[in-house]
Amino acid sequence: MILLMAGSFDYNSSSTVYIVKHSIIMVLPVLMLFCPVRIQAQTYNPNILPLGDKESLMANTGTGGLGSVGAVYYNPAALTEVEGNSLSLSGSAYLQFRFSAKPVASFFGTDLNYEGTGYQSIPTSVIYARPVKNWHLAYSILIPMAFNFEGTTTWNIPVENSHLKLKMLQNYDESVFMGGITAARTIGKSWSVGISLYGQSYSYLSTIDLRGSIVENPGMILQTTDRRTLNPVNLLVIGGIHKKLGDLSLGLRLQAPSVYITGKGSYYDYSYNNFGGTTNIETSETEIESVTGYFKTPADIRLGTTYRPTGRWLLAVDAAYRFSLAYDIYNSDELTVRENLKGNYRINAGTEYRWSEKINLYAGASYTPTTKKETDGDFGEDYRSVFT
């Protein structure tokens, strides 16, 4: 990806330049791979951001059924617990996120700390549900993930008798949009089944520009630019079973692997190095436009239970497992960018307390280990969330 070659250059001393050059060659790929665009891309996980009606207030817990229209996503069969017509709109008025590593790398005895922040303010779900004879039907629009970050990071590093300046410019935008229908019905007195069919649109844009230069000689530079886009559309099927046992309810949710429908992507990578002098300039460029691009959602199984010990309290617990998945992001003979997701489990728990006839209090917590298969320079993320 990054082609930076060593060569002689008369600046302070040849040994100093040689060390600087080879150290930059080693540290640039680490910085490029660590950036949030490299971590977040393709690792979409439905536990990260609040989604749904009551479910979003209870740490995304609801497979056992909460009498909420959020069942269209968490367990379609539990939609039978919703009485009458229902319209639900929910969103994030202000949600801030932060990527941080201290340090991301160590360079000539200097720790390179990294931090990037961003925020979003978007609707996350619009759901309309109504009963039709023996069926419960719903139409829903969901945005289970939306991240946007733009910023600059600069490091100044003393290197013997000189100073190295590293500057990174980033622009990153990633989101998932889902629109679909749900149908559910009761079977007997205590069983119900349901299915949701969604069109899933994935949008991804990542641009990183990383430049290294000697402060005392600004014309001596190493630079790399990386830009990627993806816009695929998939079909996603979610099925559910629900069982009512008095004050206790049980739910099972099954999500099939997404099915690719259409989509395109692009890839651009450029590197430049004049550390070898004007007679030994190294460059590399790869550009691929309008190639087929993929985003795939793995199979997922989720079990949940809800229990109402008293008229005021409702307790809910979910446990889920997401299966492993590996695929090539771009369909190109010129380029191989492979996504390798490992299987992971998720734990969610939430509670509802009826304070009065008009006031309910909600709380919850969730734990989601990384879905990323970690390798040298490729990092995963564990998520721990608390909701109130």
C-alpha positions, -999 to +999 in steps of 0.1 A: +000+000+000+027+025+010+058+024-011+086+044+005+121+036-005+154+044+012+182+065-005+211+088+003+205+124+011+230+149+024+212+164+054+230+166+088+243+131+084+234+102+061+229+079+091+203+103+106+184+106+074+185+068+069+171+062+103+144+088+100+133+074+066+131+039+077+113+048+109+087+067+090+083+038+066+075+017+097+052+041+115+030+055+086+012+022+079+005+019+117-011+053+118-031+047+086-044+015+099-053+027+133-074+057+122-111+054+131-120+050+094-100+018+094-116+005+126-152+014+120-154+005+084-174-027+078-175-036+115-211-024+119-226-036+151-263-031+161-254-027+198-234+005+196-261+032+192-296+034+207-323+021+183-360+015+187-388+027+209-385+014+245-355-008+234-333+022+229-339+033+265-331-002+279-297-007+263-311-022+230-328-050+249-361-064+237-360-098+222-384-111+249-409-084+240-416-050+256-450-042+241-430-018+218-430-013+180-392-016+182-401-053+179-399-049+141-361-051+145-355-069+179-381-097+174-408-093+148-430-119+166-433-096+196-451-071+175-483-090+185-479-074+220-486-039+206-523-030+209-541-008+183-524+016+159-491+030+168-467+056+154-433+059+169-405+084+161-372+084+180-337+098+175-305+112+189-308+149+197-271+150+204-247+120+205-210+125+208-184+098+201-146+098+206-118+077+192-086+077+214-053+059+217-025+069+240-002+061+224-010+048+189+027+044+182+061+053+197+086+071+174+122+080+184+112+079+220+082+101+215+047+088+221+022+096+193-012+101+210-043+101+188-078+114+195-107+122+172-142+133+182-175+138+163-212+140+169-245+132+152-280+145+155-304+123+134-337+104+137-329+067+143-363+052+137-398+059+123-423+030+128-460+027+120-479-004+131-515-015+130-535-047+134-553-061+103-576-090+111-554-118+126-522-100+116-500-072+130-484-052+102-458-025+103-437-003+081-404+010+095-374+032+086-343+026+107-308+041+109-290+017+133-256+034+126-243+068+116-208+081+122-191+112+108-157+126+116-135+153+101-103+166+116-065+172+116-039+156+138-003+169+140+028+154+157+062+172+161+090+148+169+126+156+177+150+134+158+187+140+168+196+174+153+164+178+134+126+177+139+101+155+121+065+169+115+037+144+108+003+157+098-028+137+091-060+150+075-092+129+078-127+128+064-148+098+074-186+092+070-203+058+075-240+050+078-266+022+075-302+030+063-329+003+065-365+004+052-389-024+052-421-042+063-430-066+092-458-091+096-466-111+127-495-132+141-504-153+171-505-191+170-527-206+197-530-188+230-493-180+239-472-184+208-465-159+180-443-157+149-431-128+128-408-118+099-393-085+088-380-078+053-356-049+049-337-032+021-304-022+037-283+006+022-247+011+033-228+043+027-190+047+033-165+075+025-130+076+039-102+100+029-068+101+047-039+123+038-007+117+058+024+138+053+059+136+070+085+163+065+117+176+081+110+210+097+145+223+089+141+213+053+103+215+044+110+203+008+120+169+021+087+150+024+070+116+025+033+117+017+005+091+012-032+096+003-059+070+006-096+074-005-123+047-005-160+048-011-188+021-010-225+023-017-240-012-018-277-022-012-286-055+004-317-075+013-320-084+050-344-110+065-352-111+103-375-138+118-388-142+153-407-165+177-423-153+209-438-173+239-459-157+266-459-174+301-479-152+324-455-125+337-426-141+319-420-139+281-393-156+260-381-146+225-359-160+198-346-138+169-329-151+138-312-129+113-301-144+080-269-132+062-277-102+040-281-108+003-263-084-021-285-066-046-264-039-062-237-013-054-205+004-065-173+015-049-140+033-057-105+031-044-075+056-047-041+053-032-011+076-039+024+078-022+053+102-028+089+102-014+117+125-022+140+116+007+163+101-019+169+136-035+156+150-068+172+123-088+156+095-068+119+103-063+096+074-056+059+075-064+031+050-065-005+054-076-036+030-077-070+042-090-101+020-094-134+036-102-170+022-104-161-013-093-186-036-076-184-030-038-198-052-010-210-048+025-224-079+042-242-085+075-235-118+091-260-143+104-271-135+140-290-154+167-305-137+197-323-151+228-342-128+253-365-128+282-387-102+300-401-106+334-426-084+353-422-092+391-446-064+401-469-039+384-441-013+386-410-032+375-401-048+341-368-066+337-353-077+304-321-096+294-308-106+260-279-127+249-268-129+212-242-144+190-230-131+157-214-155+133-180-150+116-179-138+080-151-132+055-154-116+020-137-093-005-149-057-003-141-049-039-147-071-069-114-063-087-085-082-101-062-052-094-071-049-057-077-072-028-092-056+003-106-084+025-130-081+054-126-107+081-151-106+109-149-130+138-179-144+157-188-125+188-214-125+216-233-096+231-250-092+264-278-066+271-299-060+302-325-033+309-352-023+333-384-002+333-398+013+365-432+029+366-427+059+388-463+071+384-492+069+360-474+093+336-437+088+344-415+058+336-378+055+344-355+034+321-320+021+325-297-006+310-262-017+302-246-037+273-213-053+265-201-060+229-167-074+222-151-065+189-161-082+157-127-075+141-100-102+137-070-083+151-037-085+133-005-064+134-016-028+128-053-038+126-071-031+159-106-040+172-128-023+197-148-035+227-180-015+236-194-011+270-225+011+273-247+024+300-282+039+293-305+059+316 
